[in-house]
Amino acid sequence: MELKLYNQEIKMLERKIERLREGINSENEQDLNNKLCELDEVKRAKELKKMELYYQAMLKLKATDFESQVKFKI
């Protein structure tokens, strides 16, 4: 369930990136710089969400994989 929510958030951020890219084409230089900064922030947020998703998945695998827990003495 949580993984679906994270995937939805990532997709939302990707759509926001696309909208920002489209908006960049028709702006003056100051607005362009602002849009580029906003785009960078959204990209960072997307990467953070993706890393958080990977981390949560790893924790769940670690918690449910008894064989690995025994093998690696976790």
N, C-alpha and C positions, 0 to 999 in steps of 0.2 A: 504494500500500500504506500509506504513512504517513498519507495523507489519511483512509483508512478507520479507522485507529487513532485519529486525532484526533476523527473523527465519533463513534466509539464512546465516547470519553472524555466528549465533550460530552453525549451521550445519557445516560450514567451520571450526570453532574452534574445534568442536568435531572430525572432520576428521584429523585435525592437531594433536590432542591428540593421536589418534590411530596410526598415523605414527610415532610419537615420542616413543610410547610404543614399537612398532615393532623395532625401531632403538636401543633401550636400550639393547636388548638381546645380541647384538654382539659387544659391545664396551668395551674398557679398563676402568679402574676405574675413571680416570680423565674425560674421555668423558662421562662416565655414570653419574657422578655428574653434569656435564654441561647439559646433557639431562634431568636429574631430575629437575634441576632448570628451564630449559626452559618449561618443562611439567607443573610445578607449575604456571609459569607465564601465560601459555595458559589457565589453569584451572581457574585462577583468572579472566582473560579477559572474559572467557565464563560466569562466574558467574556475572560479572559486566554487560555484555550485557543482560543477563537474567533479572537482576534486573531493568535495564533501560527499557526493554521491558514491564515488569510488571507496572512500574511507568507510562510509556506512555499510556498504556491501561487504567490505573486508571484515568489519567487525561482526556482521551477521554470519559470515562464513566461518569465522574463527569460533564463534559461540556455538555453532551447530555441528561442526565437524569433529566429532568425538575421536575418530581415528587419528586425525592430525594432532589433536590435543595430547593423546597418549604417546604418539610417535615423537613429538617435539617436547613433551613434558611441560605443557603450558599450564 
